[in-house]
Amino acid sequence: MPTMIVNRSEPSPDGRLPTSPAAFHPSRDDYPAPSADGLTLDSDSSRILIVDDDRVILELVAKMAARLGYHPTTAEDGVDALYHLTRTHYDLVLTDYDMPFIDGYQLADQIKEKHFGTRVIVMTGSCEPDVLDMLDGSGIVDGVLVKPFNLNTMKEKIERVTPSYAGKWGV
């Protein structure tokens, strides 16, 4: 039986995030990826900061954001994210919820206090109702993405929290 070579630099065939780090090995090339399917934004792309302590998820979400036409910057924890925010304005921050030092909720709170107009979407693998209710009802977090999610789900959530970009994708 021939060996099948799998390109680990792309999301799974259904576009979902992997369920474990061993299931995916992204690369840093091709930002933004060319798109014939209308998923890429116009040339006035905005900056997006992606924060996750899992390097595999961090790189995959950055690649997805680039596919949507954003210019992603990555940070491996909340402290690194706060540093980036002091140096550059970001229209949107996509952050993991469960991180060491500063969790995604604490990071969102600091962003809302110090960086007016920056939207925050928290990504979480936790489906516990009390965590989801706390994030959704906080008034601090603009949106929640439950892992695993696909490119279209990410696009729809971004459109909801950043209405000025709604309709720029042809999907």
ABEGO torsion letter per residue (X at the ends): XBBBBBBAABBBAAGBBBABAAABBBBABGOBBBBAAGABBBAABBBBBBBBABAAAAAAAAAAAAAAGBBBBBBABAAAAAAAAAABBBABBBBBABBBGBBAAAAAAAAAAABBGBBBBBBBABABAAAAAAAAAAGABABBBBOBBBAAAAAAAAAAABAAABGABAX
